[in-house]
Amino acid sequence: MIKLGKFSFGVGDRFTLQGKAQLRAIIRANEKGLEITPVWNKSNREHIYVGTVPADTRKEADEAVKALNYKGKYFVDADHINMNTVSKYVETSDFFTIDVASFIGKESSKEDVDSFIESCKKYIGQLQIPGIEYPINITKKLLQEIAGKFLVASQQASEIYTYLKKEKGEGNFITEVSMDEVESPQSPVELLFILKMLADRGVHARTIAPKFTGRFNKGVDYAGDLEQFAKEFEEDILVIDYAVKEFGLPDDLKLSIHSGSDKFSIYPIMSKIIAKHDKGLHVKTAGTTWLEEVTGLSVAGGDGLRIAKKIYKNSYNRREELCAPYADVIDIDPALLPSVKDVNGWSSDKFANTLRHIPDHPDYNPNFRQLIHVAYAVAAQMGDEYTDMLIKHADIIGACVEENIYERHLKRLFNI
Ligand SMILES: [Zn+2]
């Protein structure tokens, strides 16, 4: 039975050239006494935009591990797969993020709802979850609502899980169930019964990714009520603890946070709460490495800076089209985007400081950063012109990627 480990960190790499730099950052953290498992995650959408296939991510991970003589475990995550996309990942992935968000709220049969409620009878009344201050009032009506929202989604998770079990053999892969790409967050009590549904259907999830309160915009910090987030996060952890014992789920089941990259202000909150309860955590990042490639190109100056400016120009001119698929997860004020003419006059420093995620830097512009975040298709369409530059300036870019993951992410997240 393979295990993910207590702490794991998901790195995404659109152009599959930064695997070694990413792994270097994780090794540095592990040298400080941590044991963080690296996971290379890539969604189907990213593969399509960039023109890569799942085998490319596997190759990148294996090569990085070999080159750095890394001896720990590592995984390749088929991120946000569904029944239509899972098959092409079967061979090369050993971590599967089963995305059932689009099945939330789909109607199930009265029979299924009734039998679910029947199976929850013993929880009706005041349910006290150890560690949570107040008892939760469980009513039949609440159970009915929860069944209405999540029963079909859990059924879908089960179908994909069953398929994977058949293809890969039970215990040979890590299963995550994700519901984060939706508008309304799932409450801790909803999470409790989602976990029951998964357990009832034999889905041995190791990580679960609910939607939390607040905005998880791409590439920029968390926007929302930090206290509310802390409360929800802690209650979710306690709910998982209870669900593991009560429903017989794997005892290493942990929360997965799909960060949308750089949620720096909630990192110390999560760090404190997992330490308090001695729990594990999985955090996914994806676009932050691509942004470091563009930063690194600007730092390189000359032809590198020229390419960085060209990416901005093309992104700016195509911003509506590029932003459309990400409308729910970005907040860009077009009035605060610099003009192409202005950017063309910028120095290396000015460009890098505007893009780099250092929130209190006077040049930092989250509008600029979010636009570049969603614009990796622009670089993909530049083909070799872009990737040749990545290779030419590999040292500078690799240093940016490593520094970003180690200094800005891992240090904050694991209190190094
Ligand atoms: Zn996600």
Boltz pocket constraint, residues with backbone or C-beta under 6 A from the ligand:
constraints:
  - pocket:
      binder: B
      contacts: [[A, 80], [A, 178], [A, 180], [A, 181], [A, 258]]
      max_distance: 6.0
